[in-house]
Structures are given as C-alpha cells and as structure tokens.
Amino acid sequence: MKSNSFAGDDNITLLAKGVVLKGEIHVEGTVRIDGRLDGEIQTKGQVIIGEDGLVQGTITAGTVISSGRIKAKVTAIERVQLMKTATLIGEVVTPVLIMEEGAKLQGMTDMGVTAWADEPPKLLGNVSDLSAHRAKQVEVLDKESRGEAHR
C-alpha cells in the first residue's frame, strides 16, 4: 500500500485554505499552512507556507519553506527558503537563507556570523602577488598619427 506521507514525515499538521487559527501549534513533524495562523508554530520538522498561507507571530522549526506571507520572527535550525511568491516581514535567524527571484524580505537577518578576519588571507607559497606584475601603460596612436610618425 502506498504511503501518503509528506516529505517522508508520518506526522503532518495541515491548516487548510480558509481556516483561521489564533493560538499555538507544537508538533514534531511537518506543518503546512494554507490558511491563516495568528500565533506560534514550533516543530523540529518543516514548516511549509503555501501561496495562500499567512503566518503572523513566531515560527521555530528545522526548515521553513514559504510561498506565502509571513510577518513573524522566524528561527530555523537548518534553513529558510523563500519561493518567488513569498513575502517575509520580520526577523530571520538561520544558518542558510535561500531566496528565489521575486521573493521579498523586509527586516533583520542573523546567519550566525559574528565577525570576520581583520587581515586578508595569506597567499599560498606558490602564488605571487599579481599587483607587482602589472602591465606598463601603453599609448595607442590613431591612424593619422601613425602615418605621421613613420615619415
């Protein structure tokens, strides 16, 4: 018999189009939002927001994939992926942020980078500094000046 699991998950929570929920969703598996949620989603799995989906509040998940609208603080352990129809207004905390062309993001992002090295990386032993070997400036003459120069 064929399994109806979504993305390999056995535990799927669906908020269908036209449904409005005010409150909290705490699950272990995948959450798909095609309706409207005003509140909190918390899962170790995926949160998928369809094109008609709207989430306002807080999302904490392993992965967040959105084609819809989010106005929330989004925290994802693995990644946040915004499809071309997605709009996200708020704060995003994730190590990987993927945005398709057309997706919109307004807010603050935190990808875990706290600082960068103050010095540029050192070149390997067999690589020399190319700026020391820049070509010398060459003057190009037009046709008339070349003709006069040869007379």
C-alpha angles and dihedrals in degrees: 000000000000117000118232093207119141116230089343093303122132092194113066127167116195128193101192128216111279094026118118118197126184110192143043135319115199114176141142099228140041124327119199118193118196093148130047128292123188104187140030136334118194123178140138088221133059131311112204119188114195125214091268093043125112126187124184118180128029133342121191115175148131092252132004120201117180137185091160139056127300128182101175151089103277121199118180125177094203111020150321116226121191114196121211095271095047127114120189123185115180141036125333123196113182140119092233127039119184120186126182118215107276096031115124128216127180119175143038127327128198116188096170098263109138101169145346132226114280092217127056114250116274117252118246117259095257095046117084130201105269094201089072089060100051117150117255118250113268124203115221118207124205122237096268094050091048090052092049091046092058095051 
